[in-house]
Amino acid sequence: MSQLPELLPYTLLLSGTAGLLYVVALLTVALVSVLASAQERRKDARTTLSILVRRRPR
């Protein structure tokens, strides 16, 4: 018998958690890029943010 019905809730929970962690990481980096007092730290945060949201050619 297929185990899909039993595994589906766990799969959804895992993917939802991963998505939530990604959004939290993006928001944290975005806040640092705006609120950091040191210019070098803001620049590093912007670079990291551009890497995280980079679009790849299809």
C-alpha positions in Angstrom: 0.0 0.0 0.0 1.2 3.5 -0.7 2.7 5.6 2.1 1.9 8.9 0.4 -1.0 9.7 2.7 1.1 9.2 5.8 4.1 11.2 4.5 2.3 14.1 3.0 1.7 16.1 6.2 5.4 15.7 7.1 6.5 16.8 3.6 4.2 19.9 3.8 5.5 20.8 7.3 9.1 20.4 6.3 8.7 22.5 3.1 6.7 25.1 5.0 9.4 25.3 7.7 12.2 25.6 5.1 10.3 28.4 3.4 9.7 30.2 6.6 13.4 30.0 7.6 14.4 31.4 4.2 12.0 34.4 4.6 13.4 35.0 8.1 16.9 34.9 6.7 16.0 37.4 3.9 14.3 39.8 6.3 17.3 39.6 8.8 19.8 40.4 6.0 17.6 43.2 4.6 17.3 44.8 8.1 21.0 44.6 8.6 21.6 46.2 5.2 19.4 49.1 6.2 20.1 49.5 9.9 23.7 48.7 10.4 25.8 51.6 11.6 29.0 50.5 9.9 29.1 51.1 6.1 31.1 47.9 5.5 28.6 45.8 7.3 25.7 47.3 5.2 27.6 46.6 2.0 28.3 43.0 3.0 24.6 42.6 3.9 23.5 44.0 0.6 25.9 41.6 -1.2 24.5 38.7 0.7 20.9 39.8 0.0 21.7 40.0 -3.8 23.1 36.5 -3.6 20.0 35.1 -1.8 17.5 36.6 -4.2 19.5 36.2 -7.4 17.5 35.2 -10.4 18.9 32.4 -12.6 18.4 32.4 -16.3 15.9 29.8 -17.6 
